[in-house]
Amino acid sequence: MLCEQLCCQDEVEVDGEGFDTFACTLSYNGAPFCGFAKQPGQLTVQGELERALATIFRAEVPIVCAGRTDTGVHALGQVISFDLPKGAMETKGTTAFLRSMNALTNGAISVLTVERKDAGFSARFDAVSREYRYFICDRIAAPQFTAPFSWHIAHQLDIDAMAEAATYLIGEHDFKSFCLAASAIDKPTCRNVQEISFASTSIMGEDLLQITVKGNAFLHSMVRALVGTLVLVGRGKREPAWIQEVLDAKKRTAAGENAPATGLVLWHVTYDSLS
């Protein structure tokens, strides 16, 4: 996804003197963007945010994100951090800053809050956990209102079987089978998944299956790979215990296909209370 693994650009090192650190919470509809990370000639969330910051403060302001989402992946509670020269935000004013950010960025982005943080705070490295939610419509008729934010599967899923399969994924494991193969080369692929839960929800009168996935961090496309693999179990194509074989294989080809990006939302990022 922007990667679900939450790997962002390299941190920008500052000595803290002469700078104030800020964090913003934002939401966005991922459909128009080629992911979060800035790419030459492409519309990206990072590109829009940094362009707006440069306009407001008349200087380049690099940002760091909690989780770099892929093309088409949405966010409800994405967090970014950045440094400004001391006093710059006070001169502008936080209310005016939020108005300017929302006016200057693509309409699919909403900058919700801005907060001053301790020097050295990183939206990426200070995050304790990330929560993603994936939405599926598993009925014959396609949804109308939630179609841009869900995966339509015209087959009723066996949620009990999916929940049993998910138990094999809880805890710390090598999730190499669940990430983009190229991104795993010479990189650690162990992650700690704290929760995978299933719930029925209704949005604008349309019934959806909500899959919540929480973990310390995620690999590239990991959540979509997890969901796609669990759906195979839910459709009766694999038994729940097959998940252990997928983990043991440590090969991307052992797992199911990635679930479509449209159903995935970076829901919330948790930080230590001292951050």
N, C-alpha and C positions, 0 to 999 in steps of 0.2 A: 504494500500500500504505500505513498508515502507511505513508505514502509510502515507496517504496523509495528515494526521493531523499534520504532521511536528513535531511530538514528538520525540525527540532524547534522547540520553543518558543524565544522569544528568550532569549538568555543573560541571566542575572541578574548584574548588575555588583556586585562587592564590591571593596573596596580591599585585601583580603588580610589586613589587620591585624585581629586578633581572631577570625579564622576559620581553620579547617582544611578542606582540600579532600579529598574521598574519591571513589572510583570503585567501583562494584559491577558484577560480571558476573552476568547472569541468563538463564534460559531460560523459555520459556512456550509453552503450547499456545494458539494464537490463536483457537481456535473460539469460546470464550465471550465474547470481547471485541470491542467496536466500535473496534478499532484500538488503537494505543499512546496517542495524544494524548488528553488529558483533554477530556471533553465533558459538559455539564450533563445530569444525569439518565441517563447511560449508563455501563455497566461498561467501563472502559478500564484498560490496564496502568498508565499514568501515574497515573490516579486512585487505583488500589489502592496503588501504591508511596508516593505522597505522603500518603495517609491513614495508612498504617502508620508512616511517618516522623514524622508529626505526633503520633501516639499515643505513640511511643517517646520523643521529645524534647520533647513538649509545646509545640511551636511549628511554624509552617508551614516546610517545607523544600522549596523548589522544586527540581526535577531537570531535567537536560538529558540527552537520549539520543543515541546514535551514529546511530541510524536509526529513523525513525518508521514503524512498520509499519501497514498497513491492516487493516481488518476481516478476521479469519480467517487472517492471515499469522502464522506461527510464528517463534520465535527460539531458537537454541541458544546464541548468544554475544552477546546484546545487552549494551551497556555504558551505564551512566548515571553522571553525576557530580553532586555536590552539595556545598554548604558547610555546615559546622556551627560553632557557637561553639567556640573553642579548649578542648580538654579534654573536650568532651562525649562523644566516642567512647571515650576512655580511661575515663571514669567508668562508662560502660555496659559496655565490654568487647566485643571484636569477635565472640567466640563467642556471647555472649548476644545481641548485635545481630542476628546471622544467624538465630539461633533465633527471635527476636521477629519479624523481617521475614517469615519463612516461616510463622509461626503467624498473623500478622495479615493476610496477603494471601490472595487467592483461591488455591485449591489448584492452579490451572492455572499458577501462577507459582512458580519456584524461584529464590531468590536464592542464588547459588553462592559468591561471594567478595566481600570488601570490602578495599580497599587505600587507604592514604593516598597522596595525590599532591601534587606541587608546587602552590603557590598559583597560581590562574589556570587550572589544567588544565580542559579542556572535552572531554567525551566526543564532542561533535560536531566541533568545529573542530580538535582535535588528531589526529583520525583520519587516517591515511595512505591506507587503503583499506578497502573493505567487501567481504565475500564472501557471496554468496547461493547457495543450492543449491535446485534445483527437481527434483522427483521425478515421474516419469511411469511408469505401468504400461501398456505397449503390447501387450497380449495380449487375446484374445477374452474370457476369463473375468476378471471383476472381482476385485481383491485383497480379502482379508478383513481381515487384520491391519493393513495399511498404508493402507487406504482413507481414513482421516481425514487422511493426510499425503501424498497423491499424487493425480495426475490420471489417471483411467482413460480410455484411448483404445483402443477395440477395433479397432485397425488397426496393423499393424506399420509402424514408421517407418523411413524411409531415413536412417540416422544419417550416412552419408557425405555425402549431399546437405545435411543440416543443418549439418555441420561446414564444408562449403565455403561455405555461405551465411553462417555466422558470421564468416568471415574479413573480410567487408565491414564488420563492426561493430567490429572491433578498432582501437584508437587513439582519437584525439580527433575527435569529430564533433558536429554539431548533431543531437541526438536528439529534436527537436520532434515527429517523427512517432510517437514511442514514449512519450509521456506524456499524462496527462489534459489535454485542450485548455485547460480553464479555468485550470489551474495554471501554464500557460506564458505567460499574458498579461503582457507587460512584464517578463518575467524571463529571465535567460540560460538557454539550453537546451543548451549545449555541455558534454559530459562526456567523460571518458577511460576507455574500457573496456579493461582490461588483459588479460582472459582470458575466453573462452567455451569450455568444454571439455565433452566427453561421455564418460561411463563407465558401465559396467554395474555394478550393485551388488545385493546380496541382503540383505534385512531380514526377519528372522523367516521365512526360507525363501521369501520372495516376491521374484522378480526385477524390478528397477526400472531405468529409465534415469535417471541422475543428470546434470543439467546444472549446471555450476558457472559462475557469472558473477562476475567481480571487477572493481572499478572504484574510481576515487577518490571518487565519489559518484553518486547516482542520482536521477532525476526521479520525480515522482509516478506510480506504477504502471509504471515503465520496465521492470523486470525481467519482470514478467508480460506486458507488451506484446512484449518481445523473444522470450520463449518462445512465446507464441501465434503470432507471425509465423513463427518458425523451424519450428513444427509444420506450418504450411501447406506449407512446402517439404518437410518429411519425409513428408507425405501425398501428395506429388506434385501438389499443386494449383498450385504456383508453382515456377519455376526458381530456383536459388541466386542468379543475377545480379539477380533482381528486388529483392533487398534494397537494392541501390544506388539503384534507382528510389524505393524507400520513403524512404531517407535524404534524397534530393534533393528529394522532394515537400514535406517539412517540414509535413505535415498529418497529424493523427492518423487520419483516415479512410483514409489510404494504406496503413497497416499492418494486421496481423491483429488479432483480438479479444484481449483480455487472457486469459491462462491463468487458471484458477480459483485463488483465493487459497490453497486448502487444500494445494497442493503446494509452496508457497514457504516457505523457512526462511532467516532472517538467521543465517548460520552463524558468521561470525567477523569481528571488527573488528581491524585492525592499527594500532598506534601506533608512532611513532618511539621508539627505545630511550631517548631522553632525556625522553620525556613522563612 
